[in-house]
Amino acid sequence: MNNNLLGLPGCNINQPVPRNDIDRIREKIRLRQYDMSAHAMEEMAEDLLTILDVEEAVLSGQAILDFRF
């Protein structure tokens, strides 16, 4: 299983994303300099989320839905 998220060095599901990486990701969103994968779009559709929902969640740092497993 590949635990690397966002293609960032040292970033996996078991570790928090370093602050400078979060800032860099947010800046890319503000500048619209990112691509959304087909898989991400499929997952968003299944959860009834739009790109704006995802952008807002990343930029504000707040979850827009609470998934309980």
Predicted model as a PDB file, atoms N, CA, C, CB and O in Angstrom, pLDDT in the B-factor column:
MODEL        1                                                                  
ATOM      1  N   MET A   1       0.839  -1.192   0.000  1.00 42.00           N  
ATOM      2  CA  MET A   1       0.000   0.000   0.000  1.00 42.00           C  
ATOM      3  C   MET A   1       0.878   1.247   0.000  1.00 42.00           C  
ATOM      4  CB  MET A   1      -0.951   0.003   1.220  1.00 42.00           C  
ATOM      5  O   MET A   1       1.801   1.360   0.807  1.00 42.00           O  
ATOM      6  N   ASN A   2       0.595   2.169  -0.891  1.00 44.00           N  
ATOM      7  CA  ASN A   2       1.347   3.412  -0.974  1.00 44.00           C  
ATOM      8  C   ASN A   2       0.723   4.436  -0.041  1.00 44.00           C  
ATOM      9  CB  ASN A   2       1.386   3.943  -2.425  1.00 44.00           C  
ATOM     10  O   ASN A   2      -0.400   4.884  -0.271  1.00 44.00           O  
ATOM     11  N   ASN A   3       1.440   4.809   1.006  1.00 44.00           N  
ATOM     12  CA  ASN A   3       0.929   5.765   1.985  1.00 44.00           C  
ATOM     13  C   ASN A   3       1.311   7.205   1.672  1.00 44.00           C  
ATOM     14  CB  ASN A   3       1.427   5.405   3.353  1.00 44.00           C  
ATOM     15  O   ASN A   3       0.955   8.112   2.425  1.00 44.00           O  
ATOM     16  N   ASN A   4       2.034   7.435   0.569  1.00 45.00           N  
ATOM     17  CA  ASN A   4       2.468   8.780   0.234  1.00 45.00           C  
ATOM     18  C   ASN A   4       1.293   9.592  -0.294  1.00 45.00           C  
ATOM     19  CB  ASN A   4       3.605   8.742  -0.798  1.00 45.00           C  
ATOM     20  O   ASN A   4       0.633   9.199  -1.256  1.00 45.00           O  
ATOM     21  N   LEU A   5       1.042  10.728   0.346  1.00 47.00           N  
ATOM     22  CA  LEU A   5      -0.031  11.616  -0.070  1.00 47.00           C  
ATOM     23  C   LEU A   5       0.537  12.823  -0.791  1.00 47.00           C  
ATOM     24  CB  LEU A   5      -0.866  12.057   1.132  1.00 47.00           C  
ATOM     25  O   LEU A   5       1.564  13.361  -0.379  1.00 47.00           O  
ATOM     26  N   LEU A   6      -0.102  13.248  -1.839  1.00 50.00           N  
ATOM     27  CA  LEU A   6       0.234  14.477  -2.547  1.00 50.00           C  
ATOM     28  C   LEU A   6       1.623  14.469  -3.159  1.00 50.00           C  
ATOM     29  CB  LEU A   6       0.116  15.631  -1.622  1.00 50.00           C  
ATOM     30  O   LEU A   6       2.087  15.509  -3.626  1.00 50.00           O  
ATOM     31  N   GLY A   7       2.296  13.333  -3.170  1.00 50.00           N  
ATOM     32  CA  GLY A   7       3.628  13.264  -3.755  1.00 50.00           C  
ATOM     33  C   GLY A   7       4.664  14.061  -2.995  1.00 50.00           C  
ATOM     34  O   GLY A   7       5.710  14.399  -3.547  1.00 50.00           O  
ATOM     35  N   LEU A   8       4.391  14.371  -1.724  1.00 47.00           N  
ATOM     36  CA  LEU A   8       5.336  15.155  -0.930  1.00 47.00           C  
ATOM     37  C   LEU A   8       6.307  14.233  -0.216  1.00 47.00           C  
ATOM     38  CB  LEU A   8       4.595  16.043   0.085  1.00 47.00           C  
ATOM     39  O   LEU A   8       5.895  13.216   0.342  1.00 47.00           O  
ATOM     40  N   PRO A   9       7.600  14.573  -0.224  1.00 51.00           N  
ATOM     41  CA  PRO A   9       8.591  13.726   0.438  1.00 51.00           C  
ATOM     42  C   PRO A   9       8.255  13.558   1.911  1.00 51.00           C  
ATOM     43  CB  PRO A   9       9.998  14.315   0.281  1.00 51.00           C  
ATOM     44  O   PRO A   9       7.957  14.533   2.600  1.00 51.00           O  
ATOM     45  N   GLY A  10       8.304  12.329   2.391  1.00 50.00           N  
ATOM     46  CA  GLY A  10       8.086  12.069   3.807  1.00 50.00           C  
ATOM     47  C   GLY A  10       6.645  12.207   4.260  1.00 50.00           C  
ATOM     48  O   GLY A  10       6.381  12.176   5.462  1.00 50.00           O  
ATOM     49  N   CYS A  11       5.716  12.357   3.348  1.00 47.00           N  
ATOM     50  CA  CYS A  11       4.317  12.563   3.710  1.00 47.00           C  
ATOM     51  C   CYS A  11       3.563  11.251   3.538  1.00 47.00           C  
ATOM     52  CB  CYS A  11       3.674  13.688   2.848  1.00 47.00           C  
ATOM     53  O   CYS A  11       3.475  10.726   2.428  1.00 47.00           O  
ATOM     54  N   ASN A  12       3.020  10.721   4.627  1.00 51.00           N  
ATOM     55  CA  ASN A  12       2.200   9.523   4.512  1.00 51.00           C  
ATOM     56  C   ASN A  12       1.048   9.614   5.494  1.00 51.00           C  
ATOM     57  CB  ASN A  12       3.037   8.248   4.764  1.00 51.00           C  
ATOM     58  O   ASN A  12       0.982  10.537   6.305  1.00 51.00           O  
ATOM     59  N   ILE A  13       0.138   8.648   5.418  1.00 51.00           N  
ATOM     60  CA  ILE A  13      -1.091   8.721   6.205  1.00 51.00           C  
ATOM     61  C   ILE A  13      -0.847   8.599   7.700  1.00 51.00           C  
ATOM     62  CB  ILE A  13      -2.041   7.647   5.766  1.00 51.00           C  
ATOM     63  O   ILE A  13      -1.741   8.885   8.497  1.00 51.00           O  
ATOM     64  N   ASN A  14       0.340   8.181   8.088  1.00 55.00           N  
ATOM     65  CA  ASN A  14       0.631   8.009   9.507  1.00 55.00           C  
ATOM     66  C   ASN A  14       1.326   9.218  10.126  1.00 55.00           C  
ATOM     67  CB  ASN A  14       1.484   6.788   9.703  1.00 55.00           C  
ATOM     68  O   ASN A  14       1.628   9.208  11.319  1.00 55.00           O  
ATOM     69  N   GLN A  15       1.583  10.254   9.340  1.00 58.00           N  
ATOM     70  CA  GLN A  15       2.281  11.435   9.835  1.00 58.00           C  
ATOM     71  C   GLN A  15       1.530  12.690   9.417  1.00 58.00           C  
ATOM     72  CB  GLN A  15       3.734  11.474   9.314  1.00 58.00           C  
ATOM     73  O   GLN A  15       0.955  12.728   8.329  1.00 58.00           O  
ATOM     74  N   PRO A  16       1.524  13.730  10.270  1.00 61.00           N  
ATOM     75  CA  PRO A  16       0.904  14.991   9.853  1.00 61.00           C  
ATOM     76  C   PRO A  16       1.718  15.656   8.751  1.00 61.00           C  
ATOM     77  CB  PRO A  16       0.760  15.945  11.050  1.00 61.00           C  
ATOM     78  O   PRO A  16       2.930  15.460   8.657  1.00 61.00           O  
ATOM     79  N   VAL A  17       1.044  16.439   7.921  1.00 61.00           N  
ATOM     80  CA  VAL A  17       1.727  17.166   6.860  1.00 61.00           C  
ATOM     81  C   VAL A  17       2.461  18.354   7.481  1.00 61.00           C  
ATOM     82  CB  VAL A  17       0.720  17.638   5.761  1.00 61.00           C  
ATOM     83  O   VAL A  17       1.853  19.127   8.222  1.00 61.00           O  
ATOM     84  N   PRO A  18       3.751  18.516   7.197  1.00 66.00           N  
ATOM     85  CA  PRO A  18       4.489  19.654   7.757  1.00 66.00           C  
ATOM     86  C   PRO A  18       3.854  20.985   7.349  1.00 66.00           C  
ATOM     87  CB  PRO A  18       5.956  19.613   7.303  1.00 66.00           C  
ATOM     88  O   PRO A  18       3.329  21.109   6.243  1.00 66.00           O  
ATOM     89  N   ARG A  19       3.903  21.972   8.235  1.00 70.00           N  
ATOM     90  CA  ARG A  19       3.264  23.269   8.032  1.00 70.00           C  
ATOM     91  C   ARG A  19       3.681  23.913   6.721  1.00 70.00           C  
ATOM     92  CB  ARG A  19       3.591  24.196   9.181  1.00 70.00           C  
ATOM     93  O   ARG A  19       2.826  24.451   6.016  1.00 70.00           O  
ATOM     94  N   ASN A  20       4.957  23.881   6.364  1.00 79.00           N  
ATOM     95  CA  ASN A  20       5.381  24.530   5.115  1.00 79.00           C  
ATOM     96  C   ASN A  20       4.766  23.850   3.896  1.00 79.00           C  
ATOM     97  CB  ASN A  20       6.911  24.517   5.000  1.00 79.00           C  
ATOM     98  O   ASN A  20       4.504  24.506   2.889  1.00 79.00           O  
ATOM     99  N   ASP A  21       4.532  22.526   3.979  1.00 82.00           N  
ATOM    100  CA  ASP A  21       3.870  21.822   2.877  1.00 82.00           C  
ATOM    101  C   ASP A  21       2.403  22.238   2.783  1.00 82.00           C  
ATOM    102  CB  ASP A  21       3.981  20.292   3.064  1.00 82.00           C  
ATOM    103  O   ASP A  21       1.888  22.423   1.681  1.00 82.00           O  
ATOM    104  N   ILE A  22       1.733  22.387   3.909  1.00 82.00           N  
ATOM    105  CA  ILE A  22       0.340  22.838   3.914  1.00 82.00           C  
ATOM    106  C   ILE A  22       0.239  24.225   3.294  1.00 82.00           C  
ATOM    107  CB  ILE A  22      -0.230  22.848   5.351  1.00 82.00           C  
ATOM    108  O   ILE A  22      -0.644  24.482   2.476  1.00 82.00           O  
ATOM    109  N   ASP A  23       1.134  25.106   3.680  1.00 88.00           N  
ATOM    110  CA  ASP A  23       1.134  26.463   3.116  1.00 88.00           C  
ATOM    111  C   ASP A  23       1.355  26.433   1.604  1.00 88.00           C  
ATOM    112  CB  ASP A  23       2.220  27.323   3.787  1.00 88.00           C  
ATOM    113  O   ASP A  23       0.719  27.181   0.862  1.00 88.00           O  
ATOM    114  N   ARG A  24       2.260  25.564   1.155  1.00 90.00           N  
ATOM    115  CA  ARG A  24       2.538  25.442  -0.283  1.00 90.00           C  
ATOM    116  C   ARG A  24       1.310  24.906  -1.029  1.00 90.00           C  
ATOM    117  CB  ARG A  24       3.756  24.512  -0.522  1.00 90.00           C  
ATOM    118  O   ARG A  24       0.983  25.391  -2.113  1.00 90.00           O  
ATOM    119  N   ILE A  25       0.645  23.930  -0.464  1.00 89.00           N  
ATOM    120  CA  ILE A  25      -0.561  23.373  -1.088  1.00 89.00           C  
ATOM    121  C   ILE A  25      -1.648  24.437  -1.159  1.00 89.00           C  
ATOM    122  CB  ILE A  25      -1.068  22.136  -0.303  1.00 89.00           C  
ATOM    123  O   ILE A  25      -2.315  24.576  -2.184  1.00 89.00           O  
ATOM    124  N   ARG A  26      -1.830  25.190  -0.078  1.00 93.00           N  
ATOM    125  CA  ARG A  26      -2.847  26.247  -0.075  1.00 93.00           C  
ATOM    126  C   ARG A  26      -2.545  27.321  -1.118  1.00 93.00           C  
ATOM    127  CB  ARG A  26      -2.945  26.884   1.312  1.00 93.00           C  
ATOM    128  O   ARG A  26      -3.455  27.826  -1.775  1.00 93.00           O  
ATOM    129  N   GLU A  27      -1.284  27.665  -1.265  1.00 95.00           N  
ATOM    130  CA  GLU A  27      -0.905  28.667  -2.268  1.00 95.00           C  
ATOM    131  C   GLU A  27      -1.205  28.159  -3.677  1.00 95.00           C  
ATOM    132  CB  GLU A  27       0.592  29.026  -2.139  1.00 95.00           C  
ATOM    133  O   GLU A  27      -1.683  28.918  -4.519  1.00 95.00           O  
ATOM    134  N   LYS A  28      -0.928  26.886  -3.939  1.00 95.00           N  
ATOM    135  CA  LYS A  28      -1.230  26.310  -5.245  1.00 95.00           C  
ATOM    136  C   LYS A  28      -2.735  26.351  -5.525  1.00 95.00           C  
ATOM    137  CB  LYS A  28      -0.713  24.866  -5.324  1.00 95.00           C  
ATOM    138  O   LYS A  28      -3.150  26.600  -6.656  1.00 95.00           O  
ATOM    139  N   ILE A  29      -3.542  26.109  -4.502  1.00 96.00           N  
ATOM    140  CA  ILE A  29      -4.996  26.178  -4.680  1.00 96.00           C  
ATOM    141  C   ILE A  29      -5.416  27.612  -4.984  1.00 96.00           C  
ATOM    142  CB  ILE A  29      -5.731  25.656  -3.418  1.00 96.00           C  
ATOM    143  O   ILE A  29      -6.203  27.846  -5.901  1.00 96.00           O  
ATOM    144  N   ARG A  30      -4.898  28.571  -4.222  1.00 95.00           N  
ATOM    145  CA  ARG A  30      -5.237  29.983  -4.465  1.00 95.00           C  
ATOM    146  C   ARG A  30      -4.897  30.401  -5.892  1.00 95.00           C  
ATOM    147  CB  ARG A  30      -4.499  30.890  -3.469  1.00 95.00           C  
ATOM    148  O   ARG A  30      -5.647  31.145  -6.523  1.00 95.00           O  
ATOM    149  N   LEU A  31      -3.770  29.922  -6.393  1.00 96.00           N  
ATOM    150  CA  LEU A  31      -3.313  30.282  -7.741  1.00 96.00           C  
ATOM    151  C   LEU A  31      -3.905  29.371  -8.819  1.00 96.00           C  
ATOM    152  CB  LEU A  31      -1.791  30.227  -7.805  1.00 96.00           C  
ATOM    153  O   LEU A  31      -3.643  29.558 -10.007  1.00 96.00           O  
ATOM    154  N   ARG A  32      -4.700  28.391  -8.404  1.00 95.00           N  
ATOM    155  CA  ARG A  32      -5.302  27.406  -9.315  1.00 95.00           C  
ATOM    156  C   ARG A  32      -4.223  26.659 -10.112  1.00 95.00           C  
ATOM    157  CB  ARG A  32      -6.289  28.102 -10.283  1.00 95.00           C  
ATOM    158  O   ARG A  32      -4.379  26.390 -11.303  1.00 95.00           O  
ATOM    159  N   GLN A  33      -3.140  26.340  -9.426  1.00 95.00           N  
ATOM    160  CA  GLN A  33      -2.024  25.615 -10.043  1.00 95.00           C  
ATOM    161  C   GLN A  33      -1.977  24.179  -9.521  1.00 95.00           C  
ATOM    162  CB  GLN A  33      -0.679  26.336  -9.763  1.00 95.00           C  
ATOM    163  O   GLN A  33      -0.988  23.758  -8.921  1.00 95.00           O  
ATOM    164  N   TYR A  34      -3.042  23.447  -9.755  1.00 93.00           N  
ATOM    165  CA  TYR A  34      -3.084  22.053  -9.355  1.00 93.00           C  
ATOM    166  C   TYR A  34      -3.974  21.290 -10.318  1.00 93.00           C  
ATOM    167  CB  TYR A  34      -3.586  21.905  -7.903  1.00 93.00           C  
ATOM    168  O   TYR A  34      -4.782  21.881 -11.034  1.00 93.00           O  
ATOM    169  N   ASP A  35      -3.824  19.996 -10.329  1.00 94.00           N  
ATOM    170  CA  ASP A  35      -4.656  19.113 -11.139  1.00 94.00           C  
ATOM    171  C   ASP A  35      -5.379  18.157 -10.207  1.00 94.00           C  
ATOM    172  CB  ASP A  35      -3.807  18.335 -12.196  1.00 94.00           C  
ATOM    173  O   ASP A  35      -4.819  17.718  -9.202  1.00 94.00           O  
ATOM    174  N   MET A  36      -6.599  17.841 -10.533  1.00 92.00           N  
ATOM    175  CA  MET A  36      -7.387  16.878  -9.763  1.00 92.00           C  
ATOM    176  C   MET A  36      -7.419  15.582 -10.569  1.00 92.00           C  
ATOM    177  CB  MET A  36      -8.850  17.416  -9.467  1.00 92.00           C  
ATOM    178  O   MET A  36      -7.792  15.584 -11.742  1.00 92.00           O  
ATOM    179  N   SER A  37      -7.034  14.497  -9.947  1.00 94.00           N  
ATOM    180  CA  SER A  37      -7.008  13.215 -10.664  1.00 94.00           C  
ATOM    181  C   SER A  37      -8.427  12.723 -10.939  1.00 94.00           C  
ATOM    182  CB  SER A  37      -6.226  12.155  -9.856  1.00 94.00           C  
ATOM    183  O   SER A  37      -9.383  13.126 -10.277  1.00 94.00           O  
ATOM    184  N   ALA A  38      -8.535  11.855 -11.919  1.00 95.00           N  
ATOM    185  CA  ALA A  38      -9.836  11.259 -12.240  1.00 95.00           C  
ATOM    186  C   ALA A  38     -10.365  10.489 -11.034  1.00 95.00           C  
ATOM    187  CB  ALA A  38      -9.725  10.324 -13.473  1.00 95.00           C  
ATOM    188  O   ALA A  38     -11.562  10.519 -10.749  1.00 95.00           O  
ATOM    189  N   HIS A  39      -9.475   9.802 -10.330  1.00 95.00           N  
ATOM    190  CA  HIS A  39      -9.891   9.056  -9.144  1.00 95.00           C  
ATOM    191  C   HIS A  39     -10.437  10.000  -8.068  1.00 95.00           C  
ATOM    192  CB  HIS A  39      -8.712   8.239  -8.585  1.00 95.00           C  
ATOM    193  O   HIS A  39     -11.454   9.708  -7.439  1.00 95.00           O  
ATOM    194  N   ALA A  40      -9.764  11.121  -7.864  1.00 95.00           N  
ATOM    195  CA  ALA A  40     -10.244  12.103  -6.875  1.00 95.00           C  
ATOM    196  C   ALA A  40     -11.619  12.623  -7.271  1.00 95.00           C  
ATOM    197  CB  ALA A  40      -9.247  13.282  -6.740  1.00 95.00           C  
ATOM    198  O   ALA A  40     -12.494  12.785  -6.421  1.00 95.00           O  
ATOM    199  N   MET A  41     -11.810  12.885  -8.558  1.00 96.00           N  
ATOM    200  CA  MET A  41     -13.113  13.369  -9.036  1.00 96.00           C  
ATOM    201  C   MET A  41     -14.208  12.319  -8.804  1.00 96.00           C  
ATOM    202  CB  MET A  41     -13.033  13.731 -10.539  1.00 96.00           C  
ATOM    203  O   MET A  41     -15.331  12.659  -8.431  1.00 96.00           O  
ATOM    204  N   GLU A  42     -13.877  11.050  -9.025  1.00 96.00           N  
ATOM    205  CA  GLU A  42     -14.840   9.976  -8.782  1.00 96.00           C  
ATOM    206  C   GLU A  42     -15.213   9.904  -7.304  1.00 96.00           C  
ATOM    207  CB  GLU A  42     -14.271   8.628  -9.250  1.00 96.00           C  
ATOM    208  O   GLU A  42     -16.387   9.766  -6.961  1.00 96.00           O  
ATOM    209  N   GLU A  43     -14.208   9.999  -6.431  1.00 95.00           N  
ATOM    210  CA  GLU A  43     -14.458   9.968  -4.991  1.00 95.00           C  
ATOM    211  C   GLU A  43     -15.296  11.166  -4.550  1.00 95.00           C  
ATOM    212  CB  GLU A  43     -13.134   9.941  -4.222  1.00 95.00           C  
ATOM    213  O   GLU A  43     -16.197  11.029  -3.722  1.00 95.00           O  
ATOM    214  N   MET A  44     -14.999  12.327  -5.100  1.00 95.00           N  
ATOM    215  CA  MET A  44     -15.777  13.528  -4.772  1.00 95.00           C  
ATOM    216  C   MET A  44     -17.228  13.349  -5.194  1.00 95.00           C  
ATOM    217  CB  MET A  44     -15.172  14.775  -5.453  1.00 95.00           C  
ATOM    218  O   MET A  44     -18.139  13.702  -4.445  1.00 95.00           O  
ATOM    219  N   ALA A  45     -17.452  12.804  -6.388  1.00 96.00           N  
ATOM    220  CA  ALA A  45     -18.814  12.596  -6.887  1.00 96.00           C  
ATOM    221  C   ALA A  45     -19.581  11.635  -5.985  1.00 96.00           C  
ATOM    222  CB  ALA A  45     -18.784  12.059  -8.328  1.00 96.00           C  
ATOM    223  O   ALA A  45     -20.759  11.851  -5.698  1.00 96.00           O  
ATOM    224  N   GLU A  46     -18.914  10.579  -5.541  1.00 96.00           N  
ATOM    225  CA  GLU A  46     -19.561   9.611  -4.646  1.00 96.00           C  
ATOM    226  C   GLU A  46     -19.981  10.265  -3.327  1.00 96.00           C  
ATOM    227  CB  GLU A  46     -18.617   8.430  -4.368  1.00 96.00           C  
ATOM    228  O   GLU A  46     -20.981   9.874  -2.724  1.00 96.00           O  
ATOM    229  N   ASP A  47     -19.208  11.264  -2.885  1.00 95.00           N  
ATOM    230  CA  ASP A  47     -19.498  11.954  -1.625  1.00 95.00           C  
ATOM    231  C   ASP A  47     -20.278  13.249  -1.829  1.00 95.00           C  
ATOM    232  CB  ASP A  47     -18.207  12.254  -0.894  1.00 95.00           C  
ATOM    233  O   ASP A  47     -20.488  14.015  -0.888  1.00 95.00           O  
ATOM    234  N   LEU A  48     -20.710  13.488  -3.083  1.00 96.00           N  
ATOM    235  CA  LEU A  48     -21.467  14.693  -3.439  1.00 96.00           C  
ATOM    236  C   LEU A  48     -20.710  15.973  -3.082  1.00 96.00           C  
ATOM    237  CB  LEU A  48     -22.823  14.685  -2.737  1.00 96.00           C  
ATOM    238  O   LEU A  48     -21.289  16.935  -2.577  1.00 96.00           O  
ATOM    239  N   LEU A  49     -19.407  15.961  -3.354  1.00 96.00           N  
ATOM    240  CA  LEU A  49     -18.557  17.124  -3.114  1.00 96.00           C  
ATOM    241  C   LEU A  49     -18.164  17.766  -4.439  1.00 96.00           C  
ATOM    242  CB  LEU A  49     -17.299  16.726  -2.313  1.00 96.00           C  
ATOM    243  O   LEU A  49     -18.020  17.081  -5.451  1.00 96.00           O  
ATOM    244  N   THR A  50     -17.993  19.078  -4.424  1.00 95.00           N  
ATOM    245  CA  THR A  50     -17.503  19.801  -5.592  1.00 95.00           C  
ATOM    246  C   THR A  50     -16.044  20.189  -5.365  1.00 95.00           C  
ATOM    247  CB  THR A  50     -18.373  21.058  -5.875  1.00 95.00           C  
ATOM    248  O   THR A  50     -15.522  20.078  -4.256  1.00 95.00           O  
ATOM    249  N   ILE A  51     -15.407  20.639  -6.423  1.00 94.00           N  
ATOM    250  CA  ILE A  51     -14.035  21.140  -6.280  1.00 94.00           C  
ATOM    251  C   ILE A  51     -14.011  22.319  -5.307  1.00 94.00           C  
ATOM    252  CB  ILE A  51     -13.456  21.564  -7.660  1.00 94.00           C  
ATOM    253  O   ILE A  51     -13.073  22.454  -4.521  1.00 94.00           O  
ATOM    254  N   LEU A  52     -15.026  23.161  -5.354  1.00 95.00           N  
ATOM    255  CA  LEU A  52     -15.087  24.294  -4.417  1.00 95.00           C  
ATOM    256  C   LEU A  52     -15.163  23.813  -2.971  1.00 95.00           C  
ATOM    257  CB  LEU A  52     -16.299  25.187  -4.733  1.00 95.00           C  
ATOM    258  O   LEU A  52     -14.561  24.426  -2.090  1.00 95.00           O  
ATOM    259  N   ASP A  53     -15.888  22.730  -2.711  1.00 93.00           N  
ATOM    260  CA  ASP A  53     -15.939  22.162  -1.357  1.00 93.00           C  
ATOM    261  C   ASP A  53     -14.550  21.745  -0.895  1.00 93.00           C  
ATOM    262  CB  ASP A  53     -16.896  20.956  -1.309  1.00 93.00           C  
ATOM    263  O   ASP A  53     -14.143  22.035   0.230  1.00 93.00           O  
ATOM    264  N   VAL A  54     -13.834  21.064  -1.772  1.00 92.00           N  
ATOM    265  CA  VAL A  54     -12.499  20.581  -1.430  1.00 92.00           C  
ATOM    266  C   VAL A  54     -11.535  21.750  -1.236  1.00 92.00           C  
ATOM    267  CB  VAL A  54     -11.974  19.632  -2.520  1.00 92.00           C  
ATOM    268  O   VAL A  54     -10.765  21.776  -0.276  1.00 92.00           O  
ATOM    269  N   GLU A  55     -11.581  22.717  -2.155  1.00 94.00           N  
ATOM    270  CA  GLU A  55     -10.721  23.897  -2.016  1.00 94.00           C  
ATOM    271  C   GLU A  55     -10.981  24.615  -0.691  1.00 94.00           C  
ATOM    272  CB  GLU A  55     -10.945  24.863  -3.192  1.00 94.00           C  
ATOM    273  O   GLU A  55     -10.040  24.976   0.016  1.00 94.00           O  
ATOM    274  N   GLU A  56     -12.234  24.819  -0.362  1.00 92.00           N  
ATOM    275  CA  GLU A  56     -12.590  25.515   0.877  1.00 92.00           C  
ATOM    276  C   GLU A  56     -12.098  24.740   2.097  1.00 92.00           C  
ATOM    277  CB  GLU A  56     -14.113  25.721   0.960  1.00 92.00           C  
ATOM    278  O   GLU A  56     -11.596  25.331   3.052  1.00 92.00           O  
ATOM    279  N   ALA A  57     -12.243  23.431   2.061  1.00 89.00           N  
ATOM    280  CA  ALA A  57     -11.783  22.611   3.183  1.00 89.00           C  
ATOM    281  C   ALA A  57     -10.273  22.739   3.377  1.00 89.00           C  
ATOM    282  CB  ALA A  57     -12.162  21.141   2.960  1.00 89.00           C  
ATOM    283  O   ALA A  57      -9.797  22.879   4.503  1.00 89.00           O  
ATOM    284  N   VAL A  58      -9.534  22.691   2.290  1.00 91.00           N  
ATOM    285  CA  VAL A  58      -8.077  22.800   2.389  1.00 91.00           C  
ATOM    286  C   VAL A  58      -7.675  24.208   2.825  1.00 91.00           C  
ATOM    287  CB  VAL A  58      -7.412  22.448   1.038  1.00 91.00           C  
ATOM    288  O   VAL A  58      -6.809  24.367   3.684  1.00 91.00           O  
ATOM    289  N   LEU A  59      -8.299  25.226   2.240  1.00 93.00           N  
ATOM    290  CA  LEU A  59      -7.917  26.605   2.562  1.00 93.00           C  
ATOM    291  C   LEU A  59      -8.311  27.006   3.977  1.00 93.00           C  
ATOM    292  CB  LEU A  59      -8.550  27.560   1.575  1.00 93.00           C  
ATOM    293  O   LEU A  59      -7.589  27.759   4.631  1.00 93.00           O  
ATOM    294  N   SER A  60      -9.440  26.515   4.452  1.00 90.00           N  
ATOM    295  CA  SER A  60      -9.895  26.910   5.793  1.00 90.00           C  
ATOM    296  C   SER A  60      -9.371  25.986   6.880  1.00 90.00           C  
ATOM    297  CB  SER A  60     -11.410  26.937   5.842  1.00 90.00           C  
ATOM    298  O   SER A  60      -9.355  26.338   8.060  1.00 90.00           O  
ATOM    299  N   GLY A  61      -8.941  24.791   6.464  1.00 83.00           N  
ATOM    300  CA  GLY A  61      -8.446  23.842   7.444  1.00 83.00           C  
ATOM    301  C   GLY A  61      -9.551  23.188   8.251  1.00 83.00           C  
ATOM    302  O   GLY A  61      -9.286  22.585   9.292  1.00 83.00           O  
ATOM    303  N   GLN A  62     -10.796  23.301   7.780  1.00 55.00           N  
ATOM    304  CA  GLN A  62     -11.920  22.723   8.489  1.00 55.00           C  
ATOM    305  C   GLN A  62     -12.554  21.619   7.666  1.00 55.00           C  
ATOM    306  CB  GLN A  62     -12.949  23.793   8.828  1.00 55.00           C  
ATOM    307  O   GLN A  62     -12.643  21.712   6.442  1.00 55.00           O  
ATOM    308  N   ALA A  63     -12.997  20.570   8.353  1.00 51.00           N  
ATOM    309  CA  ALA A  63     -13.708  19.487   7.673  1.00 51.00           C  
ATOM    310  C   ALA A  63     -15.108  19.958   7.351  1.00 51.00           C  
ATOM    311  CB  ALA A  63     -13.746  18.197   8.540  1.00 51.00           C  
ATOM    312  O   ALA A  63     -15.746  20.630   8.162  1.00 51.00           O  
ATOM    313  N   ILE A  64     -15.590  19.607   6.163  1.00 50.00           N  
ATOM    314  CA  ILE A  64     -16.950  20.000   5.795  1.00 50.00           C  
ATOM    315  C   ILE A  64     -17.947  18.881   6.048  1.00 50.00           C  
ATOM    316  CB  ILE A  64     -17.001  20.415   4.335  1.00 50.00           C  
ATOM    317  O   ILE A  64     -19.153  19.120   6.102  1.00 50.00           O  
ATOM    318  N   LEU A  65     -17.447  17.666   6.203  1.00 54.00           N  
ATOM    319  CA  LEU A  65     -18.299  16.531   6.544  1.00 54.00           C  
ATOM    320  C   LEU A  65     -17.575  15.703   7.590  1.00 54.00           C  
ATOM    321  CB  LEU A  65     -18.648  15.672   5.283  1.00 54.00           C  
ATOM    322  O   LEU A  65     -16.345  15.664   7.612  1.00 54.00           O  
ATOM    323  N   ASP A  66     -18.317  15.053   8.441  1.00 54.00           N  
ATOM    324  CA  ASP A  66     -17.735  14.205   9.472  1.00 54.00           C  
ATOM    325  C   ASP A  66     -18.067  12.766   9.132  1.00 54.00           C  
ATOM    326  CB  ASP A  66     -18.257  14.586  10.894  1.00 54.00           C  
ATOM    327  O   ASP A  66     -19.213  12.335   9.258  1.00 54.00           O  
ATOM    328  N   PHE A  67     -17.049  12.020   8.696  1.00 54.00           N  
ATOM    329  CA  PHE A  67     -17.236  10.617   8.373  1.00 54.00           C  
ATOM    330  C   PHE A  67     -16.857   9.785   9.581  1.00 54.00           C  
ATOM    331  CB  PHE A  67     -16.404  10.210   7.137  1.00 54.00           C  
ATOM    332  O   PHE A  67     -15.730   9.876  10.069  1.00 54.00           O  
ATOM    333  N   ARG A  68     -17.766   8.990  10.059  1.00 52.00           N  
ATOM    334  CA  ARG A  68     -17.492   8.100  11.188  1.00 52.00           C  
ATOM    335  C   ARG A  68     -17.486   6.667  10.679  1.00 52.00           C  
ATOM    336  CB  ARG A  68     -18.545   8.285  12.329  1.00 52.00           C  
ATOM    337  O   ARG A  68     -18.411   6.228   9.997  1.00 52.00           O  
ATOM    338  N   PHE A  69     -16.423   5.948  11.026  1.00 51.00           N  
ATOM    339  CA  PHE A  69     -16.287   4.553  10.592  1.00 51.00           C  
ATOM    340  C   PHE A  69     -16.492   3.640  11.755  1.00 51.00           C  
ATOM    341  CB  PHE A  69     -14.924   4.295   9.956  1.00 51.00           C  
ATOM    342  O   PHE A  69     -16.420   2.421  11.603  1.00 51.00           O  
TER     343      PHE A  69                                                      
ENDMDL                                                                          
END                                                                             
